[in-house]
Each structure stands twice: as structure tokens, then as C-alpha cells.
Amino acid sequence: MLPIITEEISSEIFSEVFQDVQSWRKNMVQYLKEENPEINTAILEVAKYDEGIDLKAVALGAYLSYRLIEVATENDELAVDGSYAAE
């Protein structure tokens, strides 16, 4: 099951991305090459599959989605760990 992406998480990530979209996208390419190269390869393959779509826009959307899910998952794990610590 995917984690819930809250408005707070969305706002945090969007502000990070929209400071410099091109730089953020390039950084995500490098990050995913190290963190999860299979996902990075899949994103790039899908993005170049159809010549009628914008490669950078598809990649940006995929990287943005990945980052939102990643942060939401981290927050869920912290919440679970925090609830165990309180018991």
C-alpha cells in the first residue's frame, strides 16, 4: 500500500522543485542512478518511448512522483517508530 501524500509533504516538495526545476530534475537523475537505477532507467525508457511527448516533462513528473512517495514513506516510518517508542 502506498503512503498518504499530505498537503504538507506536497508543499514541501513543490517548493523544493520550483526553486530551480531544471537543476532539481538533473539532481534527481543522479540521485536515482545511485539510489534506484532500475527506476531511473524505466523513467527514461518510458519518457523516450513516444516521440510526440516531451521527455523532460515526463521525467520531471516521474521524479516528482517518486520523491513525493519517498518522503511520505519516510514520514510513515517515523510515525510508526514514534508510536512504538511511546508504548
N, C-alpha and C positions, 0 to 999 in steps of 0.2 A: 504494500500500500504506500502510495506517495504521501509525503508530508504536506501539511497545510501551509500554503504560502500566504502569510498575513499581509495586510496593508503596510505594516511597519517594515517588513522584510522587503516588499516591493519598492517602497520609497527609498530605503537604504541602497538597494542595488541600482535603481534607476538613477539616483543622484551620483553614484559611483560611475555608471556607464556614461551618462550625458555630460560629464565634465570634459571628456575627450573621447568620443565614440571610436574613432579610428585607432587611437592608441590602446584603448581598452580591449578592442577586438583582437589586435595584434598580441597583446599580453595574454589574452585567453588562449590563443593558438599555442603559444609557448607553454603556458600552464598545463593545458590538456595534453600536449605532446609528452610531458613528463608524468602527469597525474593519471591520465587515462587515454593512452594513444589510440585505442580501438574506437573510442567515441569520437576523437578528433578526426580520425580517418573517415569514419562514417559520415560525419557532418560535411566534410569536404567533398566526399563522393556524391552525396545527395545534392549538394549545392551545385556541382558542375554537371549533374545528370541531364538537365534540361537547359538548352541554350537560351530559352526565352525568359529565364528568370535571372535575377541579379544575385550572383554568387556571394557577394559581400553581405547583402541583406539577409539571405538565407542563413549564412554562417552567423551573423550577428544575432538573429532570432534564436538559433540553436544554442549559442554560447550563453545568451541571456537566460534561456530556459534552464540550462544546465546549472548556472550559478544560482538562480532562484531556488531550485530543488536542493542544491548542495547546502545553501545557508539554512533553508527550512529544516533539512535533515539534521544539521548540526544543532539547531535550536531545539528540536525534538529530543535529541540525545541528551542535551544539557538539562532539559526539563525532567526527563526520566531519571538521570543521575541525581539531580537535585531532590527529587521526591524520595529516592532511596536513602539519601543522606539524612533526610528529615525524620525517617522512621526509627 
